[in-house]
Amino acid sequence: MKFEELDLSDELLDALYDMHFDECTPIQSMAIPAALEGNDLIAIAQTGTGKTAAYLIPIIDRLYAEAAPEDHVNCIIMAPTRELAQQIDRQMEGFSYFMPLSSVAIYGGTDGPEFARQQRSLRMGADVVIATPGRLIAHLQMGSVDLSKVSYFVLDEADRMLDMGFYDDIMQIVTKLPRERQTLMFSATMPPKIKQLAKTILKNPVEVKTAVSRPADGIDQSAIVCYDDQKAAILHHLFSTVHSRRVIVFVASKQKVKELTREMRRRHWKVDEMHSDLEQARRDEVMLDFRAGRTDILIATDIVARGIDIDDISMVVNFDVPREAEDYVHRVGRTARAGTDGRAITLVGPRDQMPFGRIEAFLGQEVRKETLPEELGPTPTYQPDRRHSSGSKKSSKGRQKQGNRNGRHGQKPTGQTPAGEDQQAAASAGRSKRRGRHSGGGGSRRSRQPGKKGDTPAAQ
């Protein structure tokens, strides 16, 4: 379906045309018509499918057509992280460029003056407020924002917000909203807690779902079967022989991130860490250094598996196997973006074999197993159907070497088609830059008079 086939305003279509949006992605073709009709909606779609546009486009069109009140907050979009809120705000600016609509992004990790600027922006009213739960709660407690006139409420990456412990915050925000509103909920997965949340806050929702796609063809996927106490040495070997720049290493816990970062620094690699214990200012610094190439390797928890838009990652390493197939897809999807090739290597310890076997079943194929050099020691046999009680080497006797005995060897990567949402976010950001718009660190308040473009202090 083409965007011009949808019943959208000419101004919105002009913005989509300028940003080179032509064909709807599957989630957009299903979600936009349902949202335009005013239905509550629950949409299951993974990162990279164009879901941000799937809710922004109908909301922008309806706000423009309805001439919503100027001095009230008319739409609340909740996002789990500051980084995702910034990405949504960039797309909002691109889509609404030819319309007299206002938006502001609200998130934490800022100083007192920035908080005060957020307060002023909220008190002025905004058509769309994009916020992380904790920071919006803070403004509610300070009396900075009135949500009684909100017509549209969006939860983006709802499953991740619940995983991060935001359920109580979300429900507290919901109590401040009017009962008569349109609620749209987007989630990558549909666990029982998401179903329960949907029953609580949605009314007779339309449900749309896209199948979780497999990793892009441009990703060369492989695995190394090993013992847990071999993993750090294997990582050093990969950095020495495969890639040592533009690499993300995903680790299961923040404590392991810290330990592994120290270990790699002792080996003189330019690494940095990313996890939830870091203050927001430090997180921003880490991501800036990584984007700028001052850091070669980023060791992180799943905090960067979604909502981080970096197109030139050469390799992703799963130091720990994710427990869900969807998380595996999100992680490896950080590489081979925007038409490039990339590698994704998973280190499979003994206790990881069953979960990795389930991932292979989801992928519909066995992931190629790599052979380790002899100096790294013998490795366990890959038996994903058998439980393993220990992740460390116990005895050299009877241990088989992985590699050639398993008869699995490498392949070269192939090309890839860009993912919908990530391609579109990049186009939106580029559109804003060409127009000279100021997106700053937290959104802008734009003039509601056609032809006049102005900004108030960016909220952060």
ChimeraX attribute file (.defattr): number of C-alpha atoms within 10 A of each C-alpha:
attribute: neighborCount
match mode: 1-to-1
recipient: residues
	/A:1	13
	/A:2	11
	/A:3	20
	/A:4	18
	/A:5	9
	/A:6	15
	/A:7	13
	/A:8	17
	/A:9	15
	/A:10	12
	/A:11	16
	/A:12	23
	/A:13	22
	/A:14	17
	/A:15	20
	/A:16	22
	/A:17	14
	/A:18	15
	/A:19	20
	/A:20	13
	/A:21	19
	/A:22	14
	/A:23	14
	/A:24	21
	/A:25	20
	/A:26	19
	/A:27	24
	/A:28	26
	/A:29	16
	/A:30	18
	/A:31	24
	/A:32	23
	/A:33	15
	/A:34	18
	/A:35	22
	/A:36	17
	/A:37	10
	/A:38	16
	/A:39	20
	/A:40	23
	/A:41	25
	/A:42	25
	/A:43	26
	/A:44	21
	/A:45	24
	/A:46	25
	/A:47	22
	/A:48	24
	/A:49	24
	/A:50	22
	/A:51	27
	/A:52	24
	/A:53	24
	/A:54	24
	/A:55	25
	/A:56	21
	/A:57	23
	/A:58	24
	/A:59	25
	/A:60	22
	/A:61	21
	/A:62	18
	/A:63	19
	/A:64	18
	/A:65	11
	/A:66	9
	/A:67	11
	/A:68	19
	/A:69	13
	/A:70	14
	/A:71	13
	/A:72	20
	/A:73	26
	/A:74	26
	/A:75	26
	/A:76	24
	/A:77	24
	/A:78	25
	/A:79	25
	/A:80	27
	/A:81	23
	/A:82	24
	/A:83	21
	/A:84	22
	/A:85	25
	/A:86	26
	/A:87	20
	/A:88	24
	/A:89	30
	/A:90	27
	/A:91	24
	/A:92	27
	/A:93	26
	/A:94	24
	/A:95	27
	/A:96	23
	/A:97	22
	/A:98	17
	/A:99	22
	/A:100	17
	/A:101	24
	/A:102	24
	/A:103	26
	/A:104	30
	/A:105	29
	/A:106	32
	/A:107	26
	/A:108	21
	/A:109	15
	/A:110	14
	/A:111	10
	/A:112	8
	/A:113	11
	/A:114	19
	/A:115	20
	/A:116	16
	/A:117	16
	/A:118	25
	/A:119	19
	/A:120	16
	/A:121	25
	/A:122	24
	/A:123	16
	/A:124	14
	/A:125	22
	/A:126	25
	/A:127	29
	/A:128	27
	/A:129	25
	/A:130	26
	/A:131	28
	/A:132	25
	/A:133	24
	/A:134	17
	/A:135	18
	/A:136	23
	/A:137	17
	/A:138	14
	/A:139	18
	/A:140	17
	/A:141	10
	/A:142	10
	/A:143	11
	/A:144	17
	/A:145	22
	/A:146	17
	/A:147	19
	/A:148	14
	/A:149	18
	/A:150	22
	/A:151	21
	/A:152	24
	/A:153	23
	/A:154	23
	/A:155	20
	/A:156	24
	/A:157	25
	/A:158	27
	/A:159	23
	/A:160	19
	/A:161	21
	/A:162	17
	/A:163	11
	/A:164	13
	/A:165	11
	/A:166	18
	/A:167	16
	/A:168	11
	/A:169	17
	/A:170	22
	/A:171	13
	/A:172	14
	/A:173	16
	/A:174	15
	/A:175	12
	/A:176	14
	/A:177	18
	/A:178	14
	/A:179	13
	/A:180	11
	/A:181	19
	/A:182	21
	/A:183	24
	/A:184	25
	/A:185	26
	/A:186	25
	/A:187	22
	/A:188	22
	/A:189	20
	/A:190	17
	/A:191	10
	/A:192	9
	/A:193	14
	/A:194	19
	/A:195	12
	/A:196	11
	/A:197	17
	/A:198	20
	/A:199	12
	/A:200	11
	/A:201	18
	/A:202	18
	/A:203	16
	/A:204	11
	/A:205	19
	/A:206	15
	/A:207	15
	/A:208	17
	/A:209	19
	/A:210	14
	/A:211	10
	/A:212	17
	/A:213	14
	/A:214	15
	/A:215	20
	/A:216	23
	/A:217	15
	/A:218	22
	/A:219	27
	/A:220	24
	/A:221	24
	/A:222	20
	/A:223	19
	/A:224	22
	/A:225	26
	/A:226	28
	/A:227	22
	/A:228	19
	/A:229	12
	/A:230	19
	/A:231	20
	/A:232	14
	/A:233	13
	/A:234	18
	/A:235	18
	/A:236	16
	/A:237	16
	/A:238	15
	/A:239	16
	/A:240	11
	/A:241	9
	/A:242	12
	/A:243	16
	/A:244	20
	/A:245	20
	/A:246	20
	/A:247	25
	/A:248	31
	/A:249	25
	/A:250	26
	/A:251	22
	/A:252	16
	/A:253	14
	/A:254	19
	/A:255	13
	/A:256	16
	/A:257	23
	/A:258	17
	/A:259	11
	/A:260	23
	/A:261	22
	/A:262	16
	/A:263	16
	/A:264	19
	/A:265	12
	/A:266	9
	/A:267	10
	/A:268	9
	/A:269	19
	/A:270	17
	/A:271	24
	/A:272	24
	/A:273	22
	/A:274	23
	/A:275	19
	/A:276	14
	/A:277	10
	/A:278	13
	/A:279	13
	/A:280	15
	/A:281	12
	/A:282	13
	/A:283	18
	/A:284	16
	/A:285	12
	/A:286	20
	/A:287	20
	/A:288	13
	/A:289	15
	/A:290	22
	/A:291	17
	/A:292	10
	/A:293	13
	/A:294	14
	/A:295	19
	/A:296	19
	/A:297	26
	/A:298	25
	/A:299	24
	/A:300	26
	/A:301	22
	/A:302	19
	/A:303	17
	/A:304	21
	/A:305	20
	/A:306	21
	/A:307	23
	/A:308	16
	/A:309	20
	/A:310	16
	/A:311	19
	/A:312	18
	/A:313	21
	/A:314	22
	/A:315	28
	/A:316	27
	/A:317	23
	/A:318	20
	/A:319	26
	/A:320	20
	/A:321	24
	/A:322	21
	/A:323	15
	/A:324	14
	/A:325	20
	/A:326	18
	/A:327	19
	/A:328	20
	/A:329	21
	/A:330	21
	/A:331	23
	/A:332	26
	/A:333	25
	/A:334	28
	/A:335	28
	/A:336	31
	/A:337	26
	/A:338	17
	/A:339	16
	/A:340	19
	/A:341	22
	/A:342	26
	/A:343	24
	/A:344	25
	/A:345	23
	/A:346	25
	/A:347	25
	/A:348	27
	/A:349	27
	/A:350	25
	/A:351	19
	/A:352	22
	/A:353	23
	/A:354	21
	/A:355	18
	/A:356	25
	/A:357	19
	/A:358	16
	/A:359	23
	/A:360	15
	/A:361	13
	/A:362	16
	/A:363	15
	/A:364	10
	/A:365	10
	/A:366	15
	/A:367	20
	/A:368	17
	/A:369	24
	/A:370	20
	/A:371	20
	/A:372	19
	/A:373	12
	/A:374	9
	/A:375	6
	/A:376	13
	/A:377	16
	/A:378	21
	/A:379	23
	/A:380	19
	/A:381	17
	/A:382	20
	/A:383	13
	/A:384	17
	/A:385	11
	/A:386	11
	/A:387	12
	/A:388	14
	/A:389	8
	/A:390	12
	/A:391	17
	/A:392	15
	/A:393	17
	/A:394	9
	/A:395	7
	/A:396	10
	/A:397	7
	/A:398	8
	/A:399	14
	/A:400	15
	/A:401	19
	/A:402	22
	/A:403	19
	/A:404	12
	/A:405	10
	/A:406	14
	/A:407	11
	/A:408	15
	/A:409	12
	/A:410	12
	/A:411	10
	/A:412	10
	/A:413	16
	/A:414	14
	/A:415	16
	/A:416	18
	/A:417	14
	/A:418	19
	/A:419	19
	/A:420	23
	/A:421	20
	/A:422	24
	/A:423	20
	/A:424	22
	/A:425	24
	/A:426	18
	/A:427	20
	/A:428	27
	/A:429	20
	/A:430	16
	/A:431	22
	/A:432	20
	/A:433	14
	/A:434	9
	/A:435	10
	/A:436	9
	/A:437	18
	/A:438	17
	/A:439	20
	/A:440	13
	/A:441	18
	/A:442	24
	/A:443	30
	/A:444	24
	/A:445	24
	/A:446	21
	/A:447	16
	/A:448	16
	/A:449	11
	/A:450	10
	/A:451	10
	/A:452	9
	/A:453	14
	/A:454	13
	/A:455	14
	/A:456	16
	/A:457	18
	/A:458	20
	/A:459	27
	/A:460	25
